[in-house]
Amino acid sequence: MDNTITFDDFAKIDLRVGTIIEVNDFPEAKTPAYQLTIDFGDLGIKKSSAQITKRYTKGNLLNKQVIAVVNFPKKQIAKFMSACLVLGAVNGDDVILLKPEVKLKNGTPVN
């Protein structure tokens, strides 16, 4: 494995549980995507762009809990500022969101 990291490297990644509270189309994105607004509890509300339109509709994303990296610097994507990275498993050209097995408090850390 070429990209081996240390536990200290991994410990720098802040993974948290959040609930999607708003989903909008993102027509300016180069690849079909949604603009997500996610509630991370005490960490606040963060936005993310997600290329998950193949599997998910706006309706079935609303109120879904997801896992996201919340300590990346903000990134400009077209006219949208993304402040976290929602995690998903890539299966060909499909992305399956990672989510908790049971409902958790928004902001719960993932270790």
C-alpha positions in Angstrom: 0.0 0.0 0.0 1.6 3.2 -1.2 -0.5 5.8 0.8 0.0 4.4 4.3 -0.8 7.0 7.0 -0.2 7.0 10.7 -2.8 6.9 13.4 -1.9 10.5 14.2 -2.7 11.4 10.5 -6.1 9.7 10.8 -6.8 11.4 14.2 -6.7 14.8 12.4 -9.8 13.9 10.4 -13.0 15.1 12.2 -15.8 12.7 11.1 -19.2 13.6 12.4 -22.9 12.5 12.0 -25.2 15.1 10.6 -28.8 15.3 9.3 -29.5 16.7 5.8 -32.0 19.5 6.3 -32.1 21.0 2.8 -31.4 19.7 -0.7 -31.2 21.8 -3.8 -30.4 21.1 -7.4 -26.9 22.3 -8.5 -27.2 23.1 -12.2 -23.9 24.9 -12.4 -21.9 21.8 -11.3 -19.8 20.2 -14.1 -21.1 16.7 -12.9 -24.7 16.3 -11.8 -24.8 17.1 -8.1 -27.0 18.4 -5.2 -26.3 21.2 -2.8 -26.8 19.8 0.7 -27.4 21.8 3.9 -26.5 19.6 6.9 -27.1 20.1 10.6 -24.2 19.0 12.8 -25.7 20.0 16.1 -23.3 22.0 18.3 -20.9 22.3 15.3 -23.6 24.2 13.4 -25.0 24.1 9.9 -22.6 23.2 7.0 -23.1 23.0 3.2 -21.7 20.4 0.8 -21.9 19.6 -2.9 -22.5 15.9 -3.5 -22.5 14.0 -6.8 -25.2 11.6 -5.7 -28.0 12.3 -8.2 -27.9 8.8 -9.8 -29.1 7.0 -6.6 -30.8 9.6 -4.6 -33.7 12.0 -5.1 -34.0 15.3 -3.2 -37.0 13.8 -1.4 -35.3 10.7 -0.1 -32.2 12.7 1.1 -34.2 15.1 3.3 -33.8 14.2 7.0 -31.3 11.4 6.2 -28.3 11.1 8.5 -24.9 11.0 6.9 -21.2 10.9 7.9 -19.0 13.8 6.8 -15.5 15.2 7.2 -16.1 18.6 8.9 -12.6 20.0 9.3 -11.7 20.6 5.6 -11.1 24.2 4.5 -14.1 25.6 2.6 -13.9 24.9 -1.2 -15.5 27.0 -3.9 -17.4 24.8 -6.4 -18.9 27.0 -9.2 -20.8 29.7 -7.2 -21.3 27.4 -4.2 -19.1 27.2 -1.1 -18.7 23.7 0.3 -17.7 23.4 3.9 -17.7 19.6 4.5 -17.3 16.4 2.6 -20.1 13.8 2.8 -18.7 10.3 2.6 -19.9 7.6 0.3 -18.7 4.3 -1.1 -18.0 4.5 -4.9 -19.5 1.6 -6.9 -18.6 2.2 -10.6 -20.4 5.5 -11.4 -22.7 5.2 -8.4 -22.1 6.6 -4.9 -23.8 5.0 -1.8 -23.8 7.3 1.2 -22.3 6.2 4.5 -24.8 6.5 7.3 -25.3 5.4 10.9 -27.2 2.2 11.5 -29.4 4.0 14.1 -30.4 7.6 14.6 -27.7 9.5 16.4 -27.4 13.0 17.9 -26.2 15.5 15.2 -22.5 16.2 15.7 -21.7 12.7 17.1 -18.1 11.9 16.4 -17.1 8.9 14.3 -14.0 7.2 15.5 
